[in-house]
Amino acid sequence: MKKKWDALLFLVILAIGSLSLLVIFSIDKNLAAN
């Protein structure tokens, strides 16, 4: 049971990390365009 929660937590952290990377990337692109 605990293993399942560890995997879920890992996926959540991975998703948040990917989203923040996308946000940072798009902000950088917008700043470069201006």
PQR file of N, CA, C, O and H, with PARSE charges and radii, in Angstrom:
ATOM      1  N   MET A   1       0.834  -1.208   0.000 -0.4000 1.5000
ATOM      2  CA  MET A   1       0.000   0.000   0.000 -0.0000 2.0000
ATOM      3  C   MET A   1       0.868   1.258   0.000  0.5500 1.7000
ATOM      4  O   MET A   1       0.613   2.210  -0.737 -0.5500 1.4000
ATOM      5  N   LYS A   2       1.898   1.235   0.844 -0.4000 1.5000
ATOM      6  CA  LYS A   2       2.748   2.420   0.911 -0.0000 2.0000
ATOM      7  C   LYS A   2       3.469   2.662  -0.411  0.5500 1.7000
ATOM      8  O   LYS A   2       3.659   3.803  -0.834 -0.5500 1.4000
ATOM      9  H   LYS A   2       2.106   0.461   1.442  0.4000 1.0000
ATOM     10  N   LYS A   3       3.867   1.562  -1.054 -0.4000 1.5000
ATOM     11  CA  LYS A   3       4.554   1.688  -2.344 -0.0000 2.0000
ATOM     12  C   LYS A   3       3.687   2.455  -3.342  0.5500 1.7000
ATOM     13  O   LYS A   3       4.177   3.288  -4.105 -0.5500 1.4000
ATOM     14  H   LYS A   3       3.712   0.636  -0.711  0.4000 1.0000
ATOM     15  N   LYS A   4       2.391   2.154  -3.317 -0.4000 1.5000
ATOM     16  CA  LYS A   4       1.463   2.807  -4.237 -0.0000 2.0000
ATOM     17  C   LYS A   4       1.451   4.318  -3.998  0.5500 1.7000
ATOM     18  O   LYS A   4       1.449   5.102  -4.946 -0.5500 1.4000
ATOM     19  H   LYS A   4       1.993   1.477  -2.697  0.4000 1.0000
ATOM     20  N   TRP A   5       1.442   4.717  -2.727 -0.4000 1.5000
ATOM     21  CA  TRP A   5       1.418   6.143  -2.415 -0.0000 2.0000
ATOM     22  C   TRP A   5       2.731   6.805  -2.807  0.5500 1.7000
ATOM     23  O   TRP A   5       2.741   7.949  -3.260 -0.5500 1.4000
ATOM     24  H   TRP A   5       1.443   4.080  -1.957  0.4000 1.0000
ATOM     25  N   ASP A   6       3.848   6.082  -2.633 -0.4000 1.5000
ATOM     26  CA  ASP A   6       5.139   6.635  -3.032 -0.0000 2.0000
ATOM     27  C   ASP A   6       5.151   6.910  -4.527  0.5500 1.7000
ATOM     28  O   ASP A   6       5.632   7.952  -4.971 -0.5500 1.4000
ATOM     29  H   ASP A   6       3.839   5.152  -2.265  0.4000 1.0000
ATOM     30  N   ALA A   7       4.616   5.967  -5.304 -0.4000 1.5000
ATOM     31  CA  ALA A   7       4.572   6.144  -6.758 -0.0000 2.0000
ATOM     32  C   ALA A   7       3.670   7.317  -7.122  0.5500 1.7000
ATOM     33  O   ALA A   7       3.995   8.102  -8.013 -0.5500 1.4000
ATOM     34  H   ALA A   7       4.225   5.121  -4.943  0.4000 1.0000
ATOM     35  N   LEU A   8       2.539   7.435  -6.433 -0.4000 1.5000
ATOM     36  CA  LEU A   8       1.610   8.527  -6.701 -0.0000 2.0000
ATOM     37  C   LEU A   8       2.266   9.872  -6.399  0.5500 1.7000
ATOM     38  O   LEU A   8       2.155  10.816  -7.181 -0.5500 1.4000
ATOM     39  H   LEU A   8       2.275   6.797  -5.710  0.4000 1.0000
ATOM     40  N   LEU A   9       2.946   9.949  -5.263 -0.4000 1.5000
ATOM     41  CA  LEU A   9       3.636  11.174  -4.880 -0.0000 2.0000
ATOM     42  C   LEU A   9       4.698  11.532  -5.908  0.5500 1.7000
ATOM     43  O   LEU A   9       4.851  12.698  -6.273 -0.5500 1.4000
ATOM     44  H   LEU A   9       3.036   9.181  -4.628  0.4000 1.0000
ATOM     45  N   PHE A  10       5.431  10.525  -6.375 -0.4000 1.5000
ATOM     46  CA  PHE A  10       6.464  10.739  -7.384 -0.0000 2.0000
ATOM     47  C   PHE A  10       5.859  11.309  -8.663  0.5500 1.7000
ATOM     48  O   PHE A  10       6.412  12.235  -9.257 -0.5500 1.4000
ATOM     49  H   PHE A  10       5.306   9.578  -6.078  0.4000 1.0000
ATOM     50  N   LEU A  11       4.720  10.754  -9.086 -0.4000 1.5000
ATOM     51  CA  LEU A  11       4.061  11.243 -10.301 -0.0000 2.0000
ATOM     52  C   LEU A  11       3.593  12.679 -10.132  0.5500 1.7000
ATOM     53  O   LEU A  11       3.722  13.489 -11.050 -0.5500 1.4000
ATOM     54  H   LEU A  11       4.271  10.003  -8.603  0.4000 1.0000
ATOM     55  N   VAL A  12       3.053  12.996  -8.965 -0.4000 1.5000
ATOM     56  CA  VAL A  12       2.579  14.359  -8.704 -0.0000 2.0000
ATOM     57  C   VAL A  12       3.744  15.340  -8.763  0.5500 1.7000
ATOM     58  O   VAL A  12       3.642  16.395  -9.390 -0.5500 1.4000
ATOM     59  H   VAL A  12       2.948  12.338  -8.219  0.4000 1.0000
ATOM     60  N   ILE A  13       4.857  14.990  -8.105 -0.4000 1.5000
ATOM     61  CA  ILE A  13       6.037  15.854  -8.117 -0.0000 2.0000
ATOM     62  C   ILE A  13       6.552  16.022  -9.536  0.5500 1.7000
ATOM     63  O   ILE A  13       6.936  17.121  -9.938 -0.5500 1.4000
ATOM     64  H   ILE A  13       4.940  14.134  -7.596  0.4000 1.0000
ATOM     65  N   LEU A  14       6.560  14.937 -10.292 -0.4000 1.5000
ATOM     66  CA  LEU A  14       7.017  14.984 -11.680 -0.0000 2.0000
ATOM     67  C   LEU A  14       6.128  15.918 -12.504  0.5500 1.7000
ATOM     68  O   LEU A  14       6.626  16.720 -13.294 -0.5500 1.4000
ATOM     69  H   LEU A  14       6.248  14.045  -9.966  0.4000 1.0000
ATOM     70  N   ALA A  15       4.816  15.810 -12.316 -0.4000 1.5000
ATOM     71  CA  ALA A  15       3.881  16.654 -13.065 -0.0000 2.0000
ATOM     72  C   ALA A  15       4.079  18.126 -12.717  0.5500 1.7000
ATOM     73  O   ALA A  15       4.105  18.977 -13.606 -0.5500 1.4000
ATOM     74  H   ALA A  15       4.411  15.158 -11.674  0.4000 1.0000
ATOM     75  N   ILE A  16       4.220  18.430 -11.414 -0.4000 1.5000
ATOM     76  CA  ILE A  16       4.424  19.813 -10.986 -0.0000 2.0000
ATOM     77  C   ILE A  16       5.733  20.354 -11.558  0.5500 1.7000
ATOM     78  O   ILE A  16       5.800  21.498 -12.008 -0.5500 1.4000
ATOM     79  H   ILE A  16       4.199  17.739 -10.692  0.4000 1.0000
ATOM     80  N   GLY A  17       6.772  19.520 -11.534 -0.4000 1.5000
ATOM     81  CA  GLY A  17       8.056  19.938 -12.085 -0.0000 2.0000
ATOM     82  C   GLY A  17       7.955  20.243 -13.568  0.5500 1.7000
ATOM     83  O   GLY A  17       8.499  21.243 -14.036 -0.5500 1.4000
ATOM     84  H   GLY A  17       6.718  18.591 -11.168  0.4000 1.0000
ATOM     85  N   SER A  18       7.267  19.397 -14.305 -0.4000 1.5000
ATOM     86  CA  SER A  18       7.107  19.609 -15.746 -0.0000 2.0000
ATOM     87  C   SER A  18       6.326  20.891 -16.016  0.5500 1.7000
ATOM     88  O   SER A  18       6.680  21.662 -16.907 -0.5500 1.4000
ATOM     89  H   SER A  18       6.824  18.585 -13.924  0.4000 1.0000
ATOM     90  N   LEU A  19       5.264  21.116 -15.247 -0.4000 1.5000
ATOM     91  CA  LEU A  19       4.454  22.314 -15.439 -0.0000 2.0000
ATOM     92  C   LEU A  19       5.263  23.569 -15.153  0.5500 1.7000
ATOM     93  O   LEU A  19       5.187  24.534 -15.913 -0.5500 1.4000
ATOM     94  H   LEU A  19       4.976  20.489 -14.523  0.4000 1.0000
ATOM     95  N   SER A  20       6.032  23.575 -14.076 -0.4000 1.5000
ATOM     96  CA  SER A  20       6.823  24.763 -13.756 -0.0000 2.0000
ATOM     97  C   SER A  20       7.891  25.000 -14.815  0.5500 1.7000
ATOM     98  O   SER A  20       8.196  26.147 -15.142 -0.5500 1.4000
ATOM     99  H   SER A  20       6.094  22.791 -13.458  0.4000 1.0000
ATOM    100  N   LEU A  21       8.470  23.912 -15.359 -0.4000 1.5000
ATOM    101  CA  LEU A  21       9.445  24.060 -16.439 -0.0000 2.0000
ATOM    102  C   LEU A  21       8.781  24.694 -17.655  0.5500 1.7000
ATOM    103  O   LEU A  21       9.361  25.578 -18.286 -0.5500 1.4000
ATOM    104  H   LEU A  21       8.222  22.980 -15.093  0.4000 1.0000
ATOM    105  N   LEU A  22       7.572  24.251 -17.989 -0.4000 1.5000
ATOM    106  CA  LEU A  22       6.845  24.819 -19.132 -0.0000 2.0000
ATOM    107  C   LEU A  22       6.559  26.299 -18.903  0.5500 1.7000
ATOM    108  O   LEU A  22       6.726  27.115 -19.809 -0.5500 1.4000
ATOM    109  H   LEU A  22       7.102  23.533 -17.476  0.4000 1.0000
ATOM    110  N   VAL A  23       6.130  26.644 -17.694 -0.4000 1.5000
ATOM    111  CA  VAL A  23       5.823  28.042 -17.369 -0.0000 2.0000
ATOM    112  C   VAL A  23       7.079  28.898 -17.491  0.5500 1.7000
ATOM    113  O   VAL A  23       7.048  29.964 -18.107 -0.5500 1.4000
ATOM    114  H   VAL A  23       5.995  25.981 -16.958  0.4000 1.0000
ATOM    115  N   ILE A  24       8.183  28.438 -16.909 -0.4000 1.5000
ATOM    116  CA  ILE A  24       9.445  29.177 -16.979 -0.0000 2.0000
ATOM    117  C   ILE A  24       9.876  29.339 -18.427  0.5500 1.7000
ATOM    118  O   ILE A  24      10.323  30.413 -18.829 -0.5500 1.4000
ATOM    119  H   ILE A  24       8.209  27.572 -16.409  0.4000 1.0000
ATOM    120  N   PHE A  25       9.744  28.271 -19.215 -0.4000 1.5000
ATOM    121  CA  PHE A  25      10.148  28.303 -20.618 -0.0000 2.0000
ATOM    122  C   PHE A  25       9.330  29.329 -21.393  0.5500 1.7000
ATOM    123  O   PHE A  25       9.891  30.105 -22.166 -0.5500 1.4000
ATOM    124  H   PHE A  25       9.381  27.398 -18.888  0.4000 1.0000
ATOM    125  N   SER A  26       8.007  29.346 -21.197 -0.4000 1.5000
ATOM    126  CA  SER A  26       7.159  30.280 -21.941 -0.0000 2.0000
ATOM    127  C   SER A  26       7.418  31.718 -21.498  0.5500 1.7000
ATOM    128  O   SER A  26       7.372  32.630 -22.323 -0.5500 1.4000
ATOM    129  H   SER A  26       7.551  28.715 -20.568  0.4000 1.0000
ATOM    130  N   ILE A  27       7.690  31.936 -20.213 -0.4000 1.5000
ATOM    131  CA  ILE A  27       8.004  33.283 -19.732 -0.0000 2.0000
ATOM    132  C   ILE A  27       9.318  33.755 -20.358  0.5500 1.7000
ATOM    133  O   ILE A  27       9.426  34.903 -20.788 -0.5500 1.4000
ATOM    134  H   ILE A  27       7.728  31.195 -19.543  0.4000 1.0000
ATOM    135  N   ASP A  28      10.307  32.875 -20.409 -0.4000 1.5000
ATOM    136  CA  ASP A  28      11.585  33.220 -21.030 -0.0000 2.0000
ATOM    137  C   ASP A  28      11.379  33.595 -22.490  0.5500 1.7000
ATOM    138  O   ASP A  28      11.958  34.568 -22.973 -0.5500 1.4000
ATOM    139  H   ASP A  28      10.220  31.942 -20.060  0.4000 1.0000
ATOM    140  N   LYS A  29      10.554  32.824 -23.194 -0.4000 1.5000
ATOM    141  CA  LYS A  29      10.303  33.088 -24.610 -0.0000 2.0000
ATOM    142  C   LYS A  29       9.615  34.444 -24.779  0.5500 1.7000
ATOM    143  O   LYS A  29       9.941  35.199 -25.695 -0.5500 1.4000
ATOM    144  H   LYS A  29      10.084  32.033 -22.802  0.4000 1.0000
ATOM    145  N   ASN A  30       8.666  34.749 -23.896 -0.4000 1.5000
ATOM    146  CA  ASN A  30       7.955  36.029 -23.982 -0.0000 2.0000
ATOM    147  C   ASN A  30       8.903  37.188 -23.714  0.5500 1.7000
ATOM    148  O   ASN A  30       8.830  38.213 -24.393 -0.5500 1.4000
ATOM    149  H   ASN A  30       8.401  34.136 -23.151  0.4000 1.0000
ATOM    150  N   LEU A  31       9.785  37.044 -22.741 -0.4000 1.5000
ATOM    151  CA  LEU A  31      10.743  38.105 -22.434 -0.0000 2.0000
ATOM    152  C   LEU A  31      11.699  38.311 -23.598  0.5500 1.7000
ATOM    153  O   LEU A  31      12.052  39.444 -23.922 -0.5500 1.4000
ATOM    154  H   LEU A  31       9.844  36.212 -22.190  0.4000 1.0000
ATOM    155  N   ALA A  32      12.117  37.221 -24.226 -0.4000 1.5000
ATOM    156  CA  ALA A  32      13.044  37.320 -25.356 -0.0000 2.0000
ATOM    157  C   ALA A  32      12.362  37.982 -26.553  0.5500 1.7000
ATOM    158  O   ALA A  32      13.008  38.697 -27.318 -0.5500 1.4000
ATOM    159  H   ALA A  32      11.830  36.300 -23.963  0.4000 1.0000
ATOM    160  N   ALA A  33      11.063  37.747 -26.715 -0.4000 1.5000
ATOM    161  CA  ALA A  33      10.331  38.303 -27.857 -0.0000 2.0000
ATOM    162  C   ALA A  33      10.138  39.811 -27.700  0.5500 1.7000
ATOM    163  O   ALA A  33      10.115  40.541 -28.691 -0.5500 1.4000
ATOM    164  H   ALA A  33      10.538  37.165 -26.094  0.4000 1.0000
ATOM    165  N   ASN A  34       9.999  40.272 -26.468 -0.4000 1.5000
ATOM    166  CA  ASN A  34       9.752  41.700 -26.241 -0.0000 2.0000
ATOM    167  C   ASN A  34      10.989  42.541 -26.447  0.5500 1.7000
ATOM    168  O   ASN A  34      10.940  43.761 -26.293 -0.5500 1.4000
ATOM    169  H   ASN A  34      10.017  39.679 -25.664  0.4000 1.0000
TER
END
